[in-house]
Amino acid sequence: MKTPGRKPLAVPSVAVAEAILAEWDAQGERIDPGTMPMTRLVNTTIDGILPDPEPVRADIVRFAETDMLFYRAGEPEALALRQRQRWDPVLDWAKQRLGARFVLTEGVMHVSQPKDALASVRRHVAIYDDGFAVAALHQITALTGSALLALALADSMMSVEETWSLAHLDEDWNIEQWGADEEAMARRELRWQEMQAAAIILSGPADR
């Protein structure tokens, strides 16, 4: 098999290969790329990231400048409490693992983060020199809106299910209050499949 860029479809682990195989086996008469998140991620990685992962690493650090975990609800108090209870442990992990302390704020107005904290994130992201891992980290960061959640998952601080739940804390709160929208939940399910694909790449040992 070849990528769209005509490069060999060589993957970093058996788990990734098996996920790609399962996606192709599930296709019918017509191939639907929308149902093949692992294949899409691997193709993008091989063709666009492996030659130079640095711009993607830099983009992960840029996400940390406006990380979702920094922006908190002022009210209702029950939501603010839930954010503190579930998000603060990730910030504690960042303080202990990265040596980074961040500034929190209420609402959505931008708050600048300390330069030394962002430098700590940059140094930690630099540890990931494998292009597949960088691609997976970036995909998880984009899907969750949080570089810290992606890095904590990569560090085995929590499971992919818990990471996904933390990323949707506010959304799930709204669903509890007002109910779920079927179309929105269908889109969320597609993103969850993309999240799982990236997590497989992060968790699987390199077999090459």
C-alpha positions in Angstrom: 0.0 0.0 0.0 1.0 3.6 -0.7 0.1 6.9 0.8 -1.5 9.6 -1.3 2.1 10.9 -1.6 3.1 7.6 -3.1 5.2 6.6 0.0 5.2 3.2 1.6 2.5 2.8 4.2 4.9 1.8 7.0 3.5 2.2 10.5 5.2 2.2 13.9 3.5 -0.7 15.6 1.4 -3.9 15.1 -1.5 -2.2 16.9 -1.6 0.6 14.3 -1.3 -1.9 11.4 -4.2 -3.9 12.9 -6.3 -0.8 13.2 -5.7 0.1 9.6 -6.6 -3.4 8.6 -9.8 -3.3 10.5 -10.8 0.0 8.8 -10.2 -1.5 5.3 -12.0 -4.7 6.2 -15.0 -2.7 7.2 -15.4 -0.9 3.9 -18.2 -1.9 1.5 -18.4 -1.4 -2.3 -17.3 2.2 -1.9 -14.4 3.3 0.2 -15.4 6.0 2.7 -12.3 7.8 4.1 -14.5 9.4 6.8 -14.8 6.0 8.5 -11.0 5.4 8.4 -9.4 7.7 11.1 -6.3 5.7 11.6 -5.6 5.5 7.8 -6.1 9.2 7.4 -3.8 10.0 10.4 -1.0 7.7 9.2 -1.2 9.1 5.6 -1.0 12.6 6.9 1.9 11.7 9.2 4.0 10.0 6.5 3.4 12.5 3.8 3.3 15.7 5.8 4.9 15.4 9.2 7.7 12.8 9.1 9.9 14.9 6.8 9.9 17.8 9.4 7.9 17.3 12.7 9.2 20.7 14.2 6.3 22.9 12.9 3.8 20.5 14.4 5.6 20.5 17.7 5.6 24.3 17.7 1.8 24.3 17.0 1.2 22.1 20.1 3.1 24.7 22.2 1.0 27.4 20.7 -2.1 25.6 21.9 -0.7 25.7 25.4 -0.8 29.5 25.3 -4.6 29.4 25.3 -5.2 26.0 26.8 -8.8 25.2 27.5 -8.0 24.3 31.1 -7.1 27.9 31.9 -10.5 29.3 31.2 -13.0 28.7 34.0 -16.6 29.3 34.6 -17.5 31.9 37.2 -21.0 30.4 37.6 -22.9 28.3 38.1 -20.9 27.3 41.1 -21.6 23.6 40.5 -19.9 23.8 37.1 -17.0 25.8 38.5 -16.6 23.2 41.3 -16.6 20.4 38.8 -13.9 22.1 36.7 -11.8 22.6 39.8 -12.2 19.0 40.9 -11.5 17.4 37.5 -9.2 19.9 35.7 -7.0 21.0 38.6 -5.3 17.5 38.9 -4.0 18.0 35.4 -2.5 21.4 36.3 -0.9 19.7 39.4 0.6 17.1 37.0 2.0 19.9 34.8 3.5 21.6 37.9 5.2 18.4 39.1 6.1 16.8 35.7 6.9 19.9 33.6 7.7 22.4 36.4 5.1 24.7 34.8 2.7 27.0 36.7 -0.1 28.6 34.7 -2.5 31.5 35.2 -6.2 30.8 35.4 -9.1 33.2 34.6 -12.8 33.3 34.5 -14.6 33.7 31.2 -13.0 33.7 27.7 -10.9 36.9 27.8 -7.3 36.1 26.9 -4.8 35.7 29.7 -1.1 35.7 29.0 0.8 32.7 30.4 4.3 33.0 32.0 7.1 32.6 29.5 8.9 30.1 31.7 5.8 27.9 31.8 5.5 27.9 28.0 9.2 27.2 27.8 8.7 24.1 30.0 6.0 22.9 27.7 8.3 23.5 24.7 11.0 21.4 26.3 8.6 18.6 27.2 7.2 18.5 23.7 10.7 18.3 22.3 11.1 14.9 24.0 8.8 13.5 21.3 11.1 13.2 18.4 9.2 10.5 16.6 7.0 12.0 13.9 4.1 9.5 14.5 4.0 10.5 18.2 4.1 14.2 17.3 1.3 13.7 14.9 -0.8 11.8 17.5 -0.1 14.5 20.1 -1.2 17.2 17.8 -4.4 15.4 16.8 -5.3 14.9 20.5 -4.5 18.5 21.3 -6.7 19.8 18.4 -9.5 17.4 19.3 -9.5 18.3 23.0 -8.5 22.0 22.8 -5.8 21.3 25.4 -2.1 20.6 24.9 -1.9 19.7 28.6 -4.5 17.0 28.3 -2.6 15.5 25.3 0.7 15.6 27.2 -0.9 14.1 30.3 -2.4 11.3 28.3 1.0 10.6 26.6 2.6 10.5 30.1 0.0 7.9 31.2 -1.4 10.3 33.8 -4.9 9.1 32.7 -6.7 7.0 30.2 -7.9 8.1 26.8 -11.5 7.8 28.1 -10.8 10.1 31.0 -9.0 12.5 28.8 -12.0 12.7 26.4 -14.3 13.2 29.4 -12.3 16.1 30.7 -12.2 17.7 27.3 -16.0 17.6 27.2 -16.7 18.6 30.8 -18.5 21.8 29.8 -20.4 20.2 27.0 -21.5 17.3 29.2 -22.7 19.8 31.8 -24.9 21.5 29.2 -26.3 18.2 28.1 -27.2 17.4 31.7 -29.1 20.7 31.8 -30.7 20.8 28.4 -30.4 17.4 26.7 -28.3 16.3 23.8 -28.5 17.2 20.1 -28.4 14.1 17.9 -26.3 15.7 15.1 -23.8 17.1 17.6 -23.4 13.8 19.3 -22.9 12.1 15.9 -20.1 14.5 15.2 -18.6 13.9 18.6 -18.6 10.2 18.0 -16.5 10.7 14.8 -14.1 12.9 16.7 -13.9 10.2 19.4 -12.8 7.7 16.8 -10.1 10.1 15.7 -9.1 10.4 19.4 -8.8 6.6 19.8 -6.7 6.3 16.6 -4.2 8.9 18.0 -4.1 7.2 21.4 -3.2 3.9 19.8 -0.2 5.5 18.1 0.9 7.1 21.4 0.5 3.9 23.5 1.9 1.3 21.2 5.6 0.4 21.4 7.5 0.8 18.2 7.9 -2.6 16.5 10.0 -1.5 13.6 
